[in-house]
């Protein structure tokens, strides 16, 4: 698994935990199987970009986080400083 996929996996796992949802609950919320969530979090398969976007949107709309800033934006800002 490449570094970008690994980063998405770690991000997904962290955001799911922030959501307070179990893997099974998150699978239902995203419309995928529990096995899919398990495989993403075990790094067996790459996380679907659409699922990560939906999870981020859910967290913002549910008031769990104020905003999610992409890592690329933070890196770009650091370079400008």
JOQUIFEN-V29565 format. One record per pair of residues at least 24 apart in sequence whose ideal C-beta (glycine too) atoms are under 7 Angstrom apart, sorted by the first residue. I is the first residue (numbers start at 1). J is the second residue. Records with the same first field share a line. If there is no record, write none. Layout:
I: J, J
This chain:
1: 43
5: 46
6: 43
8: 46, 47, 52
9: 40, 41, 43, 47
11: 52
12: 40, 41, 47, 52, 55
13: 41
15: 55, 56, 59
16: 55
18: 59, 64, 65
19: 55, 58, 59, 64
29: 58
30: 54
